[in-house]
Each structure stands twice: as structure tokens, then as C-alpha cells.
């Protein structure tokens, strides 16, 4: 293709995009009808690429942290509120999209998602305050954990209410599959933590929190897995896959966090933190993907 032809092609695509977005602003319904493969998917594709680039960058930064320990310490404590806050905003935008009234079940689902993530955001912010302002090396357990643990309730309600809407299509085979996977995960996590927790000599509160995080994660995962099995082959399968990936990342992250804190080997910048970062990134992506899929 010569330069002139290339310029014509580029100008055509730019004109087409401008026409599309102008048309969509004035009449969304007609836009959806006459553009069966709308250009909005290009923005989602860009979001996937950005998320992948961020994840790859984090892996590299954490892998070579020995060269810049002070920077990784700052990143370790400052990044969680940022990614958690971004996930809250993403969920809030979806809430605005789906909100009808306080009695409508689908509205409640997205309200609970947003509240739950907001409580986790508060927990991450309080942790950052302890470490960066009060110079507490590892504030665990603390007020930050109270916000995080309370956040599990609205997150569970969101998942439960959503799956319950479609419970009639849940077969015994799918329910048995979910129950089996959940039981195996519970046994694995319990076996991995029970001896270190009981033999740690920690106070009762710390031991309860050590078990609470991974077990509550598994509770969320058990419900989200049902949703994934129901919707996997449907139009919202991708968003439910991302939600499951987010919760599964939290399961692994919290199990490793409980184990390393008991062993006294956790530190700000530990590689296990990547699971928490990835979890928030998955949540951040899942909500706009759900909006586009539904």
C-alpha cells in the first residue's frame, strides 16, 4: 500500500469513528441496532492491554526489588488503596448503569458490590496510614482488618443475590461440582494453616483472623464458582471468569499472608502481594466487561 492510499485509509477510519461516537451520543438505541460489533469493544481491548502491562510491570518490579528496597516498600503500601479505589469506581459506574430502586434485586447486587469494595478500600487505606504515617511495620491485626472483614458480608450478599436470580437453571451436577471444588479448597487451606496457627503461640484474635481471611475467601469463591458454572457458556461468562479469578487470587494471597506472618517471614514487598494486586485488577476489569456483555 502506498503512502497516499494509507492516508486515505487512516482518514476513513478516523471519520468512521467520529461519526460513530457522535451518532451514539445522540441515539444510543439506534447505535446498538445498526452497529452489531460496536467500537466500544476497542476500549475494552485497550483496558485488557493496560491491565496486562500493569501486571507484567508489577511482576518485574517485585522480582528485582533488591535493587530498590525503599521504592518497593513505598509501592507495597501505597499501591493497594489505589487499585482498590479504582475497583470501587469501576463498580460504582456499573451501579449507576444498573440502579433502578432499592427494592430491585439487581440494583441491590451492584450496591453490595460497591459497598464491599469500598470497605476493602478503607481497609487498604488504613493499612497505608499505619505503615507510611505511623511507621508501624506490619499492622496486623488492626482496624484495617476490621474494615476488610466487614467487607466480606456485602460481597457475599452481592454474589448470593445474583446467583439466586438464576438458581432455577442450576443443575445438581453443577452444584455437586462447585461443592466438591469448595470442599477440596477448604481442606487444603485448613491443612496448610492449622499446624502453623496452633503452634504459633499467637493470641486468640490473631489466630482467628489468620483463619478468617482464607476461609471467607473460599466462602465467596464457592458462590462465585456457581455463577461461573451457570454463565460460563452464556453472554456474561467473561465477567464471571474475571470475578472468580479475583476471588481465587485473594484465596491464595491470604493463605500465603497468614502463613508468612505466622512464620515471621512476611515483609512489605513480599511477592505474595502480587495476588492481592491482581485480585483488584480482575475486579476492576470484571464490572465494565459485565456491562458490555449483558
C-alpha positions as CSV (number, residue, x, y, z in Angstrom):
1,X,0.0,0.0,0.0
2,X,1.5,3.4,-1.0
3,X,1.6,6.4,1.3
4,X,-1.4,8.1,-0.4
5,X,-3.6,5.1,0.0
6,X,-2.5,4.6,3.6
7,X,-3.5,8.2,4.4
8,X,-6.9,7.7,2.8
9,X,-7.4,4.5,4.8
10,X,-6.4,6.3,8.1
11,X,-8.7,9.3,7.3
12,X,-11.6,6.9,6.6
13,X,-11.2,5.1,9.9
14,X,-10.9,8.4,11.8
15,X,-14.0,9.7,10.1
16,X,-15.9,6.5,10.8
17,X,-15.0,6.6,14.5
18,X,-16.0,10.2,14.8
19,X,-19.3,9.5,13.1
20,X,-19.9,6.5,15.3
21,X,-19.3,8.3,18.6
22,X,-21.3,11.4,17.5
23,X,-24.2,9.2,16.5
24,X,-24.0,7.2,19.7
25,X,-24.2,10.3,21.9
26,X,-27.4,11.3,20.2
27,X,-29.1,8.0,19.9
28,X,-27.8,5.0,21.8
29,X,-30.6,2.7,20.9
30,X,-30.1,3.2,17.1
31,X,-26.4,2.8,17.6
32,X,-26.8,-0.5,19.2
33,X,-29.1,-1.6,16.4
34,X,-27.0,-0.6,13.4
35,X,-23.6,-1.3,14.8
36,X,-23.7,-5.0,15.9
37,X,-20.0,-5.0,16.6
38,X,-19.7,-1.6,18.2
39,X,-16.4,0.2,18.6
40,X,-16.7,0.3,22.3
41,X,-15.1,-3.1,22.3
42,X,-11.9,-1.4,21.3
43,X,-11.8,0.4,24.6
44,X,-12.2,-2.9,26.4
45,X,-9.4,-4.4,24.4
46,X,-7.3,-1.4,25.4
47,X,-8.2,-2.0,29.0
48,X,-7.1,-5.6,28.8
49,X,-3.8,-4.5,27.3
50,X,-3.3,-1.8,30.0
51,X,-4.1,-4.3,32.8
52,X,-1.7,-6.9,31.3
53,X,1.0,-4.2,31.1
54,X,0.5,-3.2,34.7
55,X,0.5,-6.8,35.9
56,X,3.8,-7.5,33.9
57,X,5.4,-4.3,35.3
58,X,4.5,-5.3,38.9
59,X,6.0,-8.8,38.4
60,X,9.2,-7.3,37.2
61,X,9.3,-4.7,39.9
62,X,8.7,-7.2,42.7
63,X,11.2,-9.7,41.2
64,X,14.1,-7.3,41.2
65,X,13.2,-5.4,44.3
66,X,16.7,-6.0,45.8
67,X,18.0,-3.1,43.7
68,X,15.5,-0.6,45.1
69,X,14.2,-1.8,48.5
70,X,13.0,1.7,49.6
71,X,10.9,2.2,46.5
72,X,9.3,-1.3,46.7
73,X,8.4,-0.7,50.4
74,X,6.6,2.5,49.3
75,X,4.9,0.8,46.4
76,X,3.9,-2.1,48.6
77,X,2.0,0.2,51.0
78,X,0.8,2.9,48.6
79,X,-0.5,0.8,45.7
80,X,-3.3,-1.2,47.3
81,X,-5.5,1.8,48.1
82,X,-5.0,3.0,44.5
83,X,-6.1,-0.3,42.8
84,X,-8.8,-0.9,45.4
85,X,-10.1,2.6,44.8
86,X,-10.1,2.1,41.1
87,X,-12.1,-1.1,41.6
88,X,-14.6,0.9,43.7
89,X,-15.0,3.4,40.9
90,X,-15.5,0.7,38.4
91,X,-18.2,-0.9,40.5
92,X,-19.8,2.4,41.1
93,X,-20.1,3.2,37.4
94,X,-21.8,-0.2,37.0
95,X,-24.1,0.6,39.9
96,X,-25.1,3.8,38.1
97,X,-25.8,1.8,35.0
98,X,-28.0,-0.9,36.7
99,X,-29.6,1.1,39.5
100,X,-33.4,1.2,39.4
101,X,-34.6,1.4,43.0
102,X,-33.6,0.0,46.4
103,X,-36.1,-2.9,46.2
104,X,-35.0,-4.2,42.8
105,X,-32.7,-7.2,43.3
106,X,-30.2,-6.4,40.5
107,X,-29.8,-2.9,42.0
108,X,-29.0,-4.4,45.4
109,X,-26.4,-6.7,43.8
110,X,-24.3,-3.8,42.4
111,X,-24.9,-1.7,45.6
112,X,-23.5,-4.6,47.7
113,X,-20.5,-5.0,45.3
114,X,-19.7,-1.3,45.6
115,X,-20.1,-1.2,49.4
116,X,-18.0,-4.3,49.8
117,X,-15.2,-3.0,47.7
118,X,-15.4,0.4,49.4
119,X,-14.9,-1.3,52.8
120,X,-11.9,-3.1,51.4
121,X,-10.6,0.2,50.1
122,X,-10.9,1.7,53.6
123,X,-9.0,-1.3,55.0
124,X,-6.2,-0.7,52.5
125,X,-6.1,3.0,53.2
126,X,-5.9,2.4,57.0
127,X,-3.1,-0.1,56.5
128,X,-1.3,2.6,54.4
129,X,-1.8,5.1,57.2
130,X,-0.3,2.7,59.7
131,X,2.8,2.0,57.7
132,X,3.5,5.3,55.9
133,X,2.4,7.7,58.6
134,X,2.6,5.9,61.9
135,X,5.6,3.8,60.9
136,X,4.0,0.5,62.1
137,X,5.9,-2.2,60.1
138,X,3.1,-4.8,59.9
139,X,-0.2,-3.6,61.4
140,X,-1.8,-7.0,61.8
141,X,-4.3,-7.5,63.1
142,X,-5.6,-3.9,63.3
143,X,-8.5,-1.6,62.4
144,X,-7.6,-2.2,58.7
145,X,-8.6,-5.9,59.2
146,X,-11.9,-4.9,60.7
147,X,-12.9,-2.9,57.5
148,X,-11.7,-5.8,55.3
149,X,-13.5,-8.5,57.3
150,X,-16.8,-6.5,57.4
151,X,-16.5,-6.0,53.6
152,X,-17.0,-9.7,53.1
153,X,-20.6,-9.5,54.1
154,X,-21.8,-7.2,51.3
155,X,-19.6,-9.0,48.8
156,X,-21.2,-12.3,49.8
157,X,-24.7,-10.8,49.6
158,X,-23.9,-9.4,46.1
159,X,-22.8,-12.8,44.8
160,X,-25.5,-14.7,46.6
161,X,-28.3,-12.5,45.3
162,X,-27.0,-12.6,41.7
163,X,-26.7,-16.3,41.6
164,X,-30.1,-16.8,43.3
165,X,-31.8,-14.9,40.5
166,X,-30.7,-17.7,38.1
167,X,-30.9,-20.6,40.6
168,X,-33.6,-22.4,38.6
169,X,-31.1,-23.2,35.9
170,X,-28.6,-24.6,38.4
171,X,-28.4,-28.4,37.9
172,X,-27.5,-30.9,40.5
173,X,-24.3,-31.7,38.6
174,X,-23.2,-28.1,38.6
175,X,-24.0,-27.8,42.3
176,X,-22.1,-31.0,43.1
177,X,-19.1,-29.8,41.1
178,X,-19.0,-26.5,42.9
179,X,-19.4,-28.2,46.3
180,X,-16.6,-30.7,45.5
181,X,-14.1,-27.9,44.5
182,X,-15.0,-25.8,47.5
183,X,-14.6,-28.8,49.9
184,X,-11.2,-29.6,48.4
185,X,-10.0,-26.0,48.7
186,X,-11.2,-25.8,52.3
187,X,-9.4,-29.0,53.3
188,X,-6.2,-27.8,51.6
189,X,-6.2,-24.4,53.2
190,X,-7.1,-25.9,56.6
191,X,-4.3,-28.4,56.4
192,X,-1.8,-25.8,55.3
193,X,-2.6,-23.4,58.2
194,X,-3.8,-25.4,61.2
195,X,-0.5,-26.5,62.5
196,X,1.3,-23.2,61.9
197,X,-1.6,-21.3,63.5
198,X,-2.0,-23.5,66.6
199,X,1.8,-23.8,67.1
200,X,2.5,-20.1,66.7
201,X,1.7,-19.1,70.2
202,X,-0.2,-16.0,68.9
203,X,-3.2,-14.6,70.8
204,X,-6.7,-15.8,70.0
205,X,-7.6,-12.7,68.0
206,X,-4.6,-13.2,65.6
207,X,-5.3,-16.9,65.2
208,X,-9.0,-16.2,64.4
209,X,-8.0,-13.5,61.8
210,X,-5.4,-15.9,60.3
211,X,-8.1,-18.4,59.6
212,X,-10.9,-15.9,58.8
213,X,-9.4,-14.4,55.7
214,X,-8.8,-17.5,53.6
215,X,-12.0,-19.2,54.8
216,X,-14.1,-16.2,54.0
217,X,-12.4,-16.0,50.6
218,X,-13.4,-19.6,50.0
219,X,-17.0,-18.8,51.0
220,X,-17.1,-16.1,48.4
221,X,-15.4,-18.4,45.8
222,X,-18.0,-21.1,46.4
223,X,-20.8,-18.8,45.4
224,X,-18.9,-17.1,42.6
225,X,-18.0,-20.5,41.2
226,X,-21.7,-21.4,41.0
227,X,-22.1,-18.2,39.0
228,X,-19.3,-19.1,36.7
229,X,-20.7,-22.6,36.1
230,X,-24.1,-21.1,35.3
231,X,-22.9,-18.3,33.0
232,X,-19.7,-19.8,31.5
233,X,-21.2,-20.5,28.1
234,X,-23.5,-17.5,28.2
235,X,-23.1,-13.9,27.3
236,X,-21.6,-12.9,30.7
237,X,-19.2,-15.7,31.0
238,X,-16.1,-13.5,30.7
239,X,-17.1,-11.2,33.5
240,X,-17.8,-14.1,35.9
241,X,-14.5,-15.6,35.0
242,X,-12.8,-12.4,36.0
243,X,-14.8,-12.3,39.3
244,X,-13.7,-15.8,40.0
245,X,-10.1,-15.0,39.1
246,X,-10.2,-12.0,41.5
247,X,-11.5,-14.1,44.4
248,X,-9.2,-17.0,43.8
249,X,-6.3,-14.6,43.8
250,X,-7.4,-13.5,47.2
251,X,-7.7,-17.1,48.5
252,X,-4.0,-17.7,47.5
253,X,-2.8,-14.3,48.7
254,X,-4.5,-14.6,52.2
255,X,-3.4,-18.1,52.7
256,X,0.2,-17.2,52.0
257,X,-0.1,-14.0,54.1
258,X,-1.4,-15.9,57.1
259,X,1.4,-18.5,56.7
260,X,4.2,-16.0,56.3
261,X,3.1,-13.7,59.2
262,X,2.9,-16.8,61.5
263,X,6.5,-17.7,60.4
264,X,7.7,-14.2,60.7
265,X,8.8,-14.1,57.1
266,X,6.3,-11.5,55.8
267,X,7.6,-8.1,54.9
268,X,6.3,-5.1,52.8
269,X,7.2,-6.0,49.2
270,X,6.7,-9.8,49.6
271,X,5.9,-11.5,46.3
272,X,2.6,-12.8,47.7
273,X,1.3,-9.2,47.5
274,X,1.0,-9.7,43.7
275,X,-2.0,-11.9,44.3
276,X,-3.8,-9.0,46.0
277,X,-2.9,-6.6,43.3
278,X,-4.0,-9.0,40.6
279,X,-7.3,-9.6,42.5
280,X,-8.2,-5.9,42.5
281,X,-7.2,-5.6,38.8
282,X,-9.5,-8.6,38.0
283,X,-12.4,-6.9,39.9
284,X,-11.6,-3.6,38.1
285,X,-12.0,-5.3,34.7
286,X,-14.9,-7.6,35.5
287,X,-17.5,-4.8,36.0
288,X,-17.1,-2.9,32.7
289,X,-16.9,-6.3,30.9
290,X,-20.2,-7.3,32.6
291,X,-21.8,-4.0,31.4
292,X,-20.7,-4.6,27.8
293,X,-21.7,-8.3,27.8
294,X,-25.2,-8.0,29.4
